[in-house]
Amino acid sequence: MTDSGRMRPDARAWFEHRTTAATSLADIDVDALLLAKRRGGHRISVVLPARDEAATVGRLVADLADRWVTGVPLVDELLVVDSDSTDDTAAVARAAGAEVVAAADVLPACGSRRGKGEALWKSLAATTGDLVVFIDADLLGDIGHYVPGLLTPLLTNPRVDYVKGCYTRPLDVGGEHRPAGGGRVTELTARPLLNALWPELAGFVQPLGGEYAGRRSVLEQVPFASGYGVEVGLLVDLLQVCGLGGLAQVDLGTRRHSHQTDEALGRMAGQIVSAVLARAGRGRLEPGGLLTQFTHDGTGFVPHSSTVAADQRPPLAAVPEYTALRAGVVG
């Protein structure tokens, strides 16, 4: 049973005042954004973390470079962080117009770990923008409005420090197209946990969405979970740093991307649960945490265990190699 009329008052107020729409370029005043960028003296970096995304990253990079680097001078840096890809992700992205770095080559004194969060954490050291936009590298369809849409609240409202994209997520399963139904881990895992533990965040439509933007000054103050727990971890930690009023979301319309198997989604959910429980003081982020799943081989059930309790990186503001690097950039 649902009650459509009830929502926590602070979450409802935030949802109504911090949610804007940019479902297409028609919703965005690009000239006003360029003026705000110049007046604020901003430098803007766009980052795509990628692992084995050769099939999609080239088109995304080419479109972003054409629209927002050479066509309209909104973006100053377009970076792909390659996370140990075994395909041609790096070569394809470079040919399409992006700067490409291997995650393992950034902050070498800190070593290297696997996972999306690691690539995002390293990207802050590989870029120089005071505003940073993150875009997943497996997106399909037209996402040309995503970057200016995410930047609008940051460029027009100095009280906003972090912006999440939200969207409807179609689901294609077994040749069947459903207009909604993507984001199963969000609905079955992340949303119930967030509503229970941080109910003021109930207004976020896509807490796990991979498209978001923030001010470097706040992003370098929070830890980054190394795996798929990075998005929910950032949301919870930035709530503590910025307060609810420093967070915003933008309706970007529709998001299409490749879908994973239920088994892979289970592992993703395990990492998200680990990150959430650690922040609630009810669990730990440690490499040894396991999720056991089962398959049936025709004779009986066979257990398979995988690591889901991901490690995390500390706030970059506390990392000497990063602070020395930033001092050189600013100086």
Number of C-alpha atoms within 10 A of each C-alpha: 3 5 6 6 5 8 14 13 10 15 16 16 14 20 19 11 11 20 21 20 17 21 19 18 15 9 13 16 12 16 11 13 20 18 13 17 20 13 10 12 10 17 17 21 23 23 27 27 28 28 23 18 22 20 13 20 29 22 19 23 24 17 17 24 21 15 16 20 16 12 10 13 14 24 25 18 20 21 23 31 30 24 23 17 14 12 13 14 25 28 13 21 28 18 13 19 19 26 16 21 20 19 28 19 15 20 19 11 9 15 10 16 18 15 23 24 26 25 29 22 26 26 26 21 17 23 22 18 18 17 23 26 26 22 22 19 27 20 18 14 12 14 20 16 20 25 24 22 29 30 23 21 25 24 23 14 11 10 14 21 25 29 26 27 30 28 17 18 19 17 20 17 12 6 7 7 11 12 11 12 14 19 19 14 17 20 16 11 16 21 22 14 17 20 14 11 15 14 16 21 24 20 22 24 21 23 25 26 19 20 22 25 29 23 18 18 12 16 25 20 16 23 21 29 29 24 23 25 29 25 24 25 25 21 21 21 18 22 18 12 15 15 13 17 14 19 24 26 28 25 21 25 17 17 20 18 17 10 14 10 8 11 12 11 15 18 21 18 22 25 26 29 21 24 32 23 15 16 17 13 8 9 14 17 20 16 12 12 17 17 17 14 14 12 11 9 8 7 6 9 11 12 11 11 12 13 15 27 28 26 24 23 17 14 16 20 17 13 14 13 16 21 15 10 14 16 10 9 10 7 6
